[in-house]
């Protein structure tokens, strides 16, 4: 069993303290969320050789300087470029400017990406949950290590679109499309968010939720996603970082492929909350229907793409990021006794995942343990 570096334990203790405060006390001032964000920016942005994809992104940094600006901007306009562009234009542009203009060391790039990502993350979470610290704690393991400290491209691109969720609520189509365009410029997976503007208002009831989810489960063995050919490969695949992803996830997603395990367990938990608390959440939880629709879509995508560990995690995970908000937000619509039960369940679930991922050795693989984690600022 591997143990996290004390820097991460400090963040977890901080989250636990404010989780109890916001659930059983009064609303916590947003400044405490920003203090947490600043600390996480240092942990993720100034890490040194930590994270499963660190070496791959270091290679991308040098690679980006070989691309001409003309090629980058033509790719941004969906035109054929003089050079082949194996990666998304905006991410290449950010890398090239940092290296070519500022001659910045690689850790300045990871710091910049961490700053943008975590600022967008805090704004999104503060806008969409009544219990931000509890939600961050709930998803901290393994999301922070796979996302902000791992697959930084997909994480940044996704949170650009997540931030754009406010424009879905405001019905500002062009602003939302801009967020999708910029997010897809970081990672192609963000193109799958395009229909969410319209899916948000699709009426769903328990019958249709059950039909869609069961239909996806029954369709799972048939790998119906293959009818899309190479299209999905272009969205979810990563030529240069897929090896790092697989190295981190083999013992969690891919190991459980074909049986019932942690991913299926989380889909079951989310499904339970969708059905059991659907009525009170529709009455008291603003924009619950939007999050419900995305959660159902994420569950369906997981089972449809279940036989492909990359698709089932990246494509389904993109929507599940919206859906998991439902679990802590359920505390807002129930009695005090039920709230305590849900909060206790979230703490136990976090503890379970902390133990499981430590047991799998994933923290050690990503260099996040006391002996392996290094930071350019912290001692």
C-alpha positions in Angstrom: 0.0 0.0 0.0 1.4 3.4 -1.0 0.7 6.6 1.0 0.1 10.1 -0.4 2.6 12.9 0.3 1.6 15.0 3.4 1.0 17.9 1.1 -2.1 16.1 -0.3 -3.1 15.0 3.2 -3.2 18.7 4.2 -5.6 19.4 1.3 -7.8 16.5 2.3 -7.9 17.6 6.0 -8.8 21.1 4.8 -11.6 19.7 2.7 -12.9 17.6 5.5 -13.1 20.5 8.0 -14.9 22.8 5.6 -17.2 19.9 4.4 -18.5 19.5 7.9 -18.8 23.2 8.3 -20.8 23.8 5.2 -23.1 20.8 5.7 -23.8 21.2 9.4 -23.1 24.9 9.9 -23.5 27.9 7.6 -22.5 28.6 4.1 -18.7 29.0 3.9 -17.3 32.2 2.4 -15.9 31.7 -1.1 -12.5 33.1 0.0 -11.8 29.7 1.7 -12.5 28.0 -1.6 -10.0 30.3 -3.3 -7.4 29.5 -0.6 -7.8 25.9 -1.4 -7.6 26.6 -5.1 -4.3 28.5 -4.7 -2.8 25.6 -2.8 -4.0 23.0 -5.4 -2.5 25.2 -8.1 0.9 24.9 -6.4 0.5 21.1 -6.0 -0.5 20.5 -9.6 1.2 23.3 -11.4 4.6 23.1 -9.9 5.0 19.4 -9.6 8.3 17.9 -10.8 8.1 14.7 -12.7 4.8 13.7 -11.0 1.8 12.5 -12.8 1.3 9.6 -15.2 1.5 11.7 -18.3 4.3 14.1 -17.2 6.9 12.7 -19.6 4.4 12.7 -22.6 3.5 16.4 -22.0 7.2 17.2 -21.7 7.7 15.7 -25.1 4.7 17.7 -26.5 6.3 20.9 -25.2 9.3 20.5 -27.4 7.2 19.1 -30.3 5.0 22.2 -30.3 7.9 24.5 -31.2 8.3 22.7 -34.5 4.9 23.9 -35.8 4.5 27.1 -37.7 2.0 29.7 -36.5 0.5 29.6 -39.9 -0.2 25.9 -39.5 -1.7 26.4 -36.1 -4.1 29.2 -37.1 -5.2 27.4 -40.3 -6.0 24.4 -38.2 -8.0 26.7 -35.9 -10.1 27.6 -38.9 -10.6 23.9 -39.9 -8.4 24.4 -43.0 -5.6 22.2 -44.3 -2.3 23.3 -42.8 1.1 23.2 -44.5 2.3 20.8 -41.7 0.5 17.8 -40.1 -1.0 18.7 -36.8 -1.3 15.7 -34.6 -2.6 17.7 -31.6 -5.3 20.3 -31.1 -4.4 23.8 -32.3 -4.9 25.8 -29.1 -2.9 23.5 -26.9 -0.1 23.6 -29.4 -0.3 27.4 -29.6 -0.1 27.7 -25.8 3.0 25.4 -25.7 4.6 27.2 -28.6 4.1 30.7 -27.2 5.4 29.7 -23.7 8.5 28.1 -25.3 9.1 30.2 -28.4 8.2 33.7 -27.0 8.9 33.4 -23.2 11.5 30.6 -23.3 9.8 29.3 -20.2 10.7 26.1 -18.5 8.2 23.3 -18.7 6.9 23.8 -15.1 5.7 27.3 -16.1 3.4 25.6 -18.7 2.0 23.2 -16.1 1.6 26.1 -13.7 -0.3 28.2 -16.3 -2.6 25.2 -17.2 -3.2 24.5 -13.5 -4.1 28.2 -12.8 -6.7 28.3 -15.7 -8.1 24.9 -14.9 -8.6 25.3 -11.2 -10.0 28.8 -11.5 -12.6 27.5 -14.0 -13.2 24.5 -11.7 -13.9 26.7 -8.7 -16.2 28.9 -10.6 -18.1 26.0 -12.0 -18.4 24.2 -8.7 -19.4 27.4 -6.8 -22.1 28.0 -9.4 -23.6 24.6 -9.4 -23.4 23.0 -5.9 -24.6 24.0 -2.5 -21.6 22.1 -0.9 -18.5 22.9 -2.9 -16.0 21.5 -0.4 -17.9 18.3 0.0 -18.1 17.8 -3.8 -14.3 18.4 -4.2 -13.6 16.0 -1.5 -16.0 13.4 -3.1 -14.1 13.5 -6.4 -10.6 14.3 -5.1 -9.4 10.7 -5.4 -8.5 9.9 -8.1 -9.8 12.8 -10.1 -7.2 15.4 -9.0 -4.4 13.0 -9.8 -5.7 11.8 -13.1 -7.1 15.3 -14.1 -5.2 18.4 -12.9 -2.1 16.4 -12.3 -2.4 13.9 -15.1 -4.4 14.3 -18.2 -4.1 18.1 -18.2 -5.3 18.6 -21.7 -8.7 16.9 -21.3 -9.1 18.4 -17.8 -8.5 21.9 -19.0 -10.7 21.5 -22.1 -13.5 20.0 -20.1 -13.5 22.7 -17.5 -13.6 25.4 -20.2 -16.9 23.7 -21.4 -18.0 23.2 -17.8 -17.6 26.9 -17.2 -19.8 27.4 -20.2 -22.6 25.6 -18.5 -23.6 29.1 -17.1 -24.4 30.1 -20.7 -26.6 27.0 -21.2 -28.6 28.2 -18.1 -28.7 31.8 -19.5 -29.6 30.4 -23.0 -26.7 32.3 -24.6 -25.9 29.9 -27.5 -23.0 31.7 -29.1 -21.1 32.0 -25.8 -21.6 28.3 -25.1 -20.4 27.5 -28.7 -17.4 29.6 -28.1 -16.6 27.6 -24.9 -16.9 24.3 -26.9 -14.7 25.7 -29.7 -12.0 26.7 -27.2 -12.3 23.5 -25.2 -12.0 21.4 -28.4 -8.9 23.4 -29.3 -7.4 21.9 -26.2 -8.8 18.4 -26.5 -11.1 17.0 -29.2 -13.3 15.2 -26.7 -15.0 18.5 -26.0 -16.8 18.3 -29.3 -19.1 15.8 -27.7 -20.4 18.5 -25.4 -21.9 20.3 -28.4 -25.4 18.9 -28.2 -25.7 19.6 -24.4 -27.2 23.0 -25.0 -30.3 21.3 -26.4 -30.1 18.1 -24.4 -30.5 20.1 -21.2 -34.2 20.7 -21.8 -35.1 17.3 -23.0 -38.0 16.1 -20.7 -37.1 12.9 -18.9 -39.1 10.9 -16.3 -38.2 7.8 -14.4 -39.6 5.6 -17.1 -37.4 7.0 -19.8 -34.4 7.1 -17.5 -34.8 3.4 -16.7 -35.4 2.6 -20.4 -32.3 4.4 -21.6 -30.0 3.0 -18.9 -31.3 -0.6 -19.2 -31.0 -0.3 -23.0 -27.4 0.8 -22.7 -26.6 -2.1 -20.4 -28.1 -4.6 -22.8 -26.3 -3.0 -25.7 -22.9 -3.1 -23.9 -21.7 -6.5 -25.1 -22.4 -5.7 -28.7 -20.0 -2.8 -29.0 -22.4 -0.8 -31.0 -20.0 2.2 -30.9 -17.9 0.5 -33.6 -20.4 1.7 -36.2 -18.8 5.1 -35.8 -15.5 3.8 -37.2 -12.5 5.9 -36.6 -14.6 9.0 -35.7 -14.5 8.3 -32.0 -10.8 7.5 -32.1 -10.2 11.0 -33.4 -12.1 12.4 -30.4 -11.0 10.3 -27.5 -7.7 8.9 -28.7 -4.3 10.4 -27.8 -1.3 9.4 -29.8 1.2 10.8 -27.4 -0.4 10.4 -24.0 -2.5 7.3 -24.2 0.4 5.2 -22.9 0.6 7.3 -19.7 -3.1 7.0 -19.3 -3.2 3.3 -19.6 -0.2 3.0 -17.2 -2.3 4.7 -14.5 -5.7 3.2 -15.1 -4.9 -0.5 -15.9 -5.6 -1.6 -12.4 -8.8 0.4 -12.0 -10.8 0.7 -15.3 -9.3 -1.9 -17.5 -8.8 -4.5 -14.8 -12.5 -4.4 -14.1 -13.6 -4.4 -17.7 -16.1 -7.2 -18.3 -17.1 -7.6 -14.7 -18.7 -5.7 -11.9 -16.3 -3.3 -10.2 -15.7 0.2 -9.1 -16.9 2.0 -12.2 -20.1 -0.1 -12.3 -20.5 0.6 -8.6 -20.4 4.3 -9.1 -22.9 4.1 -12.0 -25.2 2.2 -9.7 -24.8 4.8 -6.9 -25.5 7.6 -9.3 -28.5 5.8 -10.7 -29.9 5.3 -7.2 -29.6 9.0 -6.4 -31.3 9.9 -9.7 -34.3 7.7 -9.0 -34.7 8.0 -5.3 -34.3 11.8 -5.0 -35.7 12.7 -8.4 -39.0 14.2 -7.1 -37.6 16.4 -4.3 -34.7 17.6 -6.4 -37.1 18.6 -9.2 -38.9 20.7 -6.7 -36.1 22.3 -4.8 -32.8 22.0 -6.8 -32.5 24.7 -9.5 -31.4 23.3 -12.9 -31.5 19.8 -11.5 -33.1 18.6 -14.8 -30.0 19.8 -16.7 -27.7 17.8 -14.5 -30.0 14.8 -14.5 -30.0 14.6 -18.3 -26.2 14.8 -18.4 -25.9 12.2 -15.7 -28.2 9.8 -17.6 -26.2 10.4 -20.8 -23.0 9.7 -18.9 -24.3 6.4 -17.5 -25.5 5.3 -20.9 -22.2 6.3 -22.5 -20.3 4.3 -19.9 -22.1 1.1 -20.6 -22.2 1.5 -24.4 -18.5 2.1 -24.5 -17.7 -0.2 -21.5 -15.5 -2.6 -23.6 -13.2 0.2 -24.5 -11.4 1.5 -21.4 -10.4 4.8 -23.1 -13.9 5.6 -24.5 -15.7 4.5 -21.3 -13.6 6.8 -19.1 -13.0 9.8 -21.4 -16.3 10.1 -23.2 -18.5 8.9 -20.4 -16.4 10.7 -17.8 -17.0 14.0 -19.6 -20.7 13.9 -18.8 -20.3 12.2 -15.4 -18.5 15.3 -14.3 -21.8 17.0 -14.4 -23.8 14.1 -13.0 -21.8 13.6 -9.8 -23.0 17.0 -8.6 -26.3 15.4 -7.9 -25.0 13.3 -5.1 -23.9 16.1 -2.7 -26.7 18.4 -3.9 -29.2 15.8 -2.7 -28.4 16.9 0.8 -30.1 20.3 0.1 -33.5 18.8 -0.6 -33.9 16.2 2.3 -34.4 16.2 6.0 -31.6 16.8 8.5 -31.4 13.1 9.3 -31.2 12.1 5.7 -28.6 14.8 5.1 -26.4 13.3 7.8 -26.8 9.8 6.2 -25.8 11.2 2.7 -22.8 13.1 4.1 -21.6 10.1 6.1 -22.0 8.0 2.9 -19.9 10.5 0.9 -17.1 10.5 3.6 -17.1 6.7 3.7 -17.0 6.5 -0.1 -14.1 9.0 -0.2 -12.3 6.9 2.4 -13.0 3.7 0.4 -11.5 5.2 -2.8 -8.6 6.6 -0.9 -7.7 3.1 0.4 -8.5 1.3 -2.9 -6.3 3.6 -5.1 -3.5 3.5 -2.5 -3.7 -0.3 -2.5 -3.6 -0.5 -6.3 -0.3 1.5 -6.1 -1.6 4.2 -8.4 -0.2 6.9 -6.1 3.2 5.4 -6.4 2.9 5.0 -10.2 2.1 8.7 -10.5 4.9 9.8 -8.1 2.5 11.2 -5.6 3.8 9.5 -2.5 6.0 10.9 0.3 9.2 9.5 -1.2 8.5 10.3 -4.9 6.5 13.5 -5.1 8.7 16.6 -5.8 7.7 20.3 -6.2 9.6 23.2 -7.6 8.4 25.5 -4.9 7.6 23.4 -1.8 10.4 21.7 0.1 
